[in-house]
Amino acid sequence: MKPTSIRIPSPDLQIDFSIALAQIRQECLQEALCETIKNMDIAELDRELADVVPRTELALLASRGLRGELLFPVPCLLIRNPKLIGYYRLLYGFSQKAFYSADFGLSIFKSMEDRGMISKSGIGSILPLCRALAGCASSLLKGIGEARLTKEFMDDLTLLTLGPQLRGGANVRKGTAGIVKIFDAITGIVQESVVSSDCQCIEIKNAAGRRVLIEFASDPDIIIREVMAEKRYRNIIAMEIKGGTDFSNIHNRIGEAEKSHQKARQKGYVECWTIVNVDKIDLNMAHKESPSTNRFYRISHITSGEGREFDDFKNRIVALTGIPTY
């Protein structure tokens, strides 16, 4: 019997994660916390810990050889290094979306993690912020239990929250890259009719002398519209590009495309296309899950610049925009 061929893909994603993790450790993990404390007045830090944290919990941490700020934030620490709010968010197990939502009233503090800056509206609320976070930290301390209370274990907890964040960021980058690839492919198809272009929009002139805009959008990802009059358009094509390569998640991505196309239909788009980054797609299944999609394409086939699928994509772009063929 012929041995089965085994092929393992390159661990590119994990390599990217390792680079990102090294940077994040210097910005908002335990390494960043320790580096910040090095240049602080410890007496001031201890006074604020005593003011914010229950004495019994500080004593419990001390009994394990741990300082209070490893679990509890205080104003002088966050003012010295605003990015450390990210450390406590990760330690307590909150995603950025959940933590900075309106539900928690923490949206005014998002600039601390993003840019290392405290907004004018947030500067006067640092102490209430620390008191609120201390309540969350107390619950975490009780839940962990004294036996597991170590510096290494708390570092593990931050990494458990960080993992999905890194993967989510990687998925966003994949999606963005897929959109750019399709936009570039369209640019190549219409280049002889281009009147002007920038990083967000290509303007072409069709055979009837009308202006046609090919634009990056947010929902859907790429739109093609013909200008009828000032601020009046004929909506021609709405494209949803799903750049993820995970086959097991293809059903979710097609479902997301369907929601976008339903909105596009309501706006009068003539054609709705879904372009995926998974080559082995069951088109019958795909059409059932997204009945609003007129055409399904694959990124690899479009970017190849040849073949039946690319030719179909190209011919439909030419026909629907009305540009002359050269």
C-alpha positions in Angstrom: 0.0 0.0 0.0 1.3 3.4 -1.0 2.0 5.5 2.1 -0.3 8.5 2.7 1.2 11.8 1.8 1.2 14.1 4.9 1.5 17.9 4.4 1.5 20.3 7.3 1.2 24.0 6.4 3.7 26.6 7.6 2.9 28.0 11.1 2.8 31.6 9.7 0.0 32.7 12.0 1.9 31.5 15.1 5.0 33.3 13.9 3.0 36.5 13.5 1.5 36.0 17.0 5.0 35.6 18.6 6.1 38.9 17.1 2.9 40.6 18.3 3.2 39.1 21.7 6.7 40.4 22.2 5.5 43.9 21.5 2.4 43.6 23.7 4.5 42.4 26.6 6.5 45.6 26.5 3.3 47.7 26.2 0.6 46.3 28.6 1.5 42.9 30.2 3.5 42.1 33.3 6.7 43.3 31.8 5.3 46.7 31.1 3.8 46.8 34.7 7.2 46.0 36.2 9.0 48.5 34.0 6.6 51.3 35.0 6.9 50.6 38.7 10.7 50.8 38.5 10.5 54.6 38.1 7.7 55.3 40.5 7.5 56.5 44.1 6.7 53.2 45.9 5.4 55.0 49.0 2.8 56.8 46.9 1.9 53.5 45.2 1.4 51.8 48.6 -0.7 54.7 49.9 -3.1 54.5 46.9 -3.2 50.7 47.2 -4.2 51.1 50.9 -6.9 53.5 49.8 -8.4 51.5 47.0 -7.8 47.8 48.0 -9.3 46.1 51.1 -6.6 45.4 53.7 -7.3 41.7 53.9 -6.8 41.3 50.2 -3.5 43.1 50.2 -2.4 40.9 53.1 -3.4 37.8 51.2 -1.3 38.9 48.2 1.6 39.7 50.4 1.4 36.3 52.0 2.1 34.9 48.6 5.0 37.3 47.9 2.9 39.4 45.5 2.5 43.2 45.4 -1.0 44.6 45.2 -0.7 46.3 41.8 -0.2 42.9 40.2 -4.0 42.5 40.5 -5.3 45.9 41.5 -4.9 49.2 39.5 -4.4 52.5 41.3 -4.5 56.1 39.9 -0.8 57.0 40.0 0.0 53.8 38.1 -2.5 54.4 35.3 -1.6 58.1 35.0 2.1 57.1 34.7 1.4 54.5 32.0 -2.2 54.7 30.7 -1.7 51.6 28.5 -1.7 49.5 31.6 -5.5 49.6 31.6 -5.0 46.9 28.9 -3.2 44.7 31.3 -6.0 44.8 33.8 -8.6 44.3 31.1 -6.8 41.2 29.9 -6.3 39.9 33.4 -10.0 40.2 34.2 -10.9 38.4 31.0 -12.7 41.0 29.0 -12.5 41.6 25.2 -11.9 45.1 24.0 -15.4 45.2 22.5 -17.1 44.2 25.8 -14.9 46.2 28.1 -15.2 49.5 26.3 -18.9 49.2 25.5 -21.5 51.7 26.7 -22.8 49.0 29.0 -19.8 49.4 31.4 -19.4 53.1 31.0 -15.7 52.7 30.1 -15.7 54.0 26.5 -14.0 57.3 27.7 -11.0 55.3 28.7 -10.4 53.5 25.4 -7.8 56.1 24.3 -5.6 54.9 27.3 -5.1 51.5 25.8 -5.1 52.6 22.2 -2.9 55.6 22.3 -1.5 55.8 25.8 -3.5 59.0 26.5 -6.1 59.9 29.0 -8.9 61.9 27.5 -10.1 65.2 29.1 -13.4 63.4 30.1 -11.5 60.5 31.6 -8.8 62.3 33.7 -11.2 63.2 36.5 -12.6 59.7 36.6 -9.4 57.7 37.2 -10.0 57.1 40.9 -13.6 55.9 40.4 -12.3 53.7 37.6 -9.7 52.1 39.9 -12.3 51.5 42.6 -14.7 49.8 40.1 -11.9 47.7 38.7 -10.8 46.8 42.3 -14.3 45.3 42.8 -13.8 43.1 39.7 -10.3 42.2 40.9 -11.7 41.1 44.3 -14.1 38.8 42.7 -11.3 37.3 40.6 -9.1 36.9 43.7 -11.9 35.0 45.5 -12.6 32.8 42.4 -8.9 31.9 41.9 -8.3 30.8 45.4 -5.1 31.3 47.4 -3.5 28.0 46.3 -3.3 29.1 42.6 -2.3 32.7 43.4 1.0 33.2 41.6 2.6 35.8 39.3 2.9 33.1 36.6 -0.8 32.1 36.9 -1.9 35.7 36.5 0.3 36.0 33.4 -1.4 32.9 32.0 -4.8 34.5 32.6 -3.9 37.6 30.5 -2.6 35.4 27.7 -5.9 33.4 27.7 -7.7 36.7 26.9 -5.1 37.9 24.5 -5.2 34.8 22.3 -8.6 35.4 20.8 -7.8 39.1 20.4 -4.7 38.3 18.3 -6.6 35.8 16.2 -9.4 38.3 15.7 -6.9 40.8 14.5 -5.3 38.3 12.2 -8.7 37.5 10.7 -9.4 41.2 10.1 -6.1 41.6 8.3 -6.9 38.6 6.2 -10.2 40.1 5.3 -8.7 43.4 4.5 -6.0 41.8 2.3 -8.7 39.9 0.4 -10.7 43.1 -0.3 -7.5 44.8 -1.6 -6.7 41.9 -3.9 -10.2 42.0 -5.5 -10.1 45.8 -5.7 -6.7 45.5 -7.5 -8.1 42.9 -9.9 -11.0 45.2 -10.8 -8.6 48.0 -11.3 -6.7 45.9 -13.9 -10.0 45.1 -15.7 -11.2 48.8 -16.0 -7.8 50.5 -16.3 -8.3 51.7 -19.8 -11.4 53.6 -18.8 -10.1 55.2 -15.6 -10.6 58.9 -15.3 -9.2 59.4 -11.7 -8.4 57.2 -8.7 -7.2 57.3 -5.1 -6.9 54.8 -2.3 -10.7 54.6 -1.7 -12.3 55.1 -5.1 -11.8 54.6 -8.9 -13.8 56.8 -11.3 -14.3 55.5 -14.8 -16.2 56.7 -17.8 -18.4 54.2 -19.6 -19.2 53.9 -23.3 -22.3 56.2 -22.8 -20.1 58.9 -21.3 -21.4 58.4 -17.7 -19.3 58.3 -14.6 -19.0 55.0 -12.8 -17.5 54.8 -9.3 -15.8 51.7 -7.9 -15.4 52.2 -4.1 -14.2 50.6 -0.9 -17.2 50.5 1.5 -17.8 48.9 4.9 -21.0 46.9 4.3 -20.7 45.7 1.5 -17.0 45.7 1.0 -16.8 47.0 -2.6 -19.6 48.8 -4.4 -19.9 49.9 -8.1 -22.3 52.7 -8.8 -23.2 54.8 -11.9 -23.6 58.5 -11.3 -27.0 59.6 -12.6 -27.0 63.2 -11.2 -25.7 65.1 -8.3 -25.9 62.7 -5.3 -28.1 60.3 -7.3 -26.8 56.8 -8.3 -27.7 53.7 -10.1 -26.5 50.9 -7.8 -24.9 48.2 -9.9 -22.8 45.7 -8.0 -22.4 45.0 -4.2 -19.5 42.7 -3.4 -18.8 40.9 -0.1 -15.3 39.6 0.2 -14.6 36.9 2.8 -10.8 36.6 3.2 -10.8 33.9 5.9 -9.2 30.6 4.9 -10.7 28.4 7.5 -13.0 26.0 5.7 -14.9 25.1 8.9 -16.1 28.6 9.2 -17.3 29.1 5.7 -21.0 28.7 6.7 -20.7 31.6 9.1 -19.0 33.8 6.5 -21.6 33.1 3.9 -24.3 33.9 6.4 -22.6 37.2 7.1 -22.5 37.9 3.3 -26.2 37.1 3.1 -27.1 39.7 5.7 -25.0 42.4 3.9 -26.6 41.5 0.5 -30.1 41.7 1.9 -29.3 45.3 2.9 -27.8 45.9 -0.5 -31.0 44.6 -2.2 -33.0 47.1 -0.2 -30.7 49.9 -1.6 -31.4 48.7 -5.1 -28.2 47.0 -6.1 -28.7 45.0 -9.3 -26.1 42.4 -8.6 -24.8 41.0 -5.3 -21.6 38.9 -5.4 -19.9 36.9 -2.7 -16.1 36.3 -3.1 -14.5 33.7 -0.7 -11.0 32.6 0.1 -11.9 28.9 0.3 -11.4 27.0 -3.0 -13.4 23.8 -2.1 -16.8 25.4 -1.8 -20.0 23.6 -2.4 -21.9 26.1 -4.6 -25.3 24.4 -4.1 -24.9 24.8 -0.3 -23.6 28.4 -0.7 -26.6 29.4 -2.8 -29.0 27.9 -0.2 -27.3 29.8 2.6 -27.1 33.1 0.7 -30.0 33.2 -1.8 -29.4 36.9 -2.3 -26.0 36.2 -3.9 -26.1 36.2 -7.7 -22.6 35.0 -8.2 -20.0 33.2 -6.1 -16.3 33.7 -6.9 -13.0 32.5 -5.3 -10.2 35.0 -4.6 -7.6 32.7 -5.9 -9.3 32.4 -9.2 -9.9 36.1 -9.6 -6.3 37.1 -8.7 -4.9 34.5 -11.1 -6.1 36.7 -14.0 -7.0 33.7 -16.1 -9.4 30.8 -16.4 -13.2 30.5 -16.7 -14.0 32.0 -13.4 -11.8 35.1 -13.9 -13.2 35.5 -17.4 -16.8 35.4 -16.1 -15.9 38.0 -13.4 -14.2 40.2 -15.9 -17.0 40.0 -18.6 -19.6 40.8 -16.0 -17.7 43.8 -14.7 -17.3 45.1 -18.3 -21.0 44.5 -19.2 -22.5 45.9 -16.0 -20.4 49.0 -15.9 -20.9 49.6 -19.7 -17.2 50.3 -20.3 -15.9 49.9 -23.9 -13.9 46.7 -24.7 -10.5 47.3 -26.1 
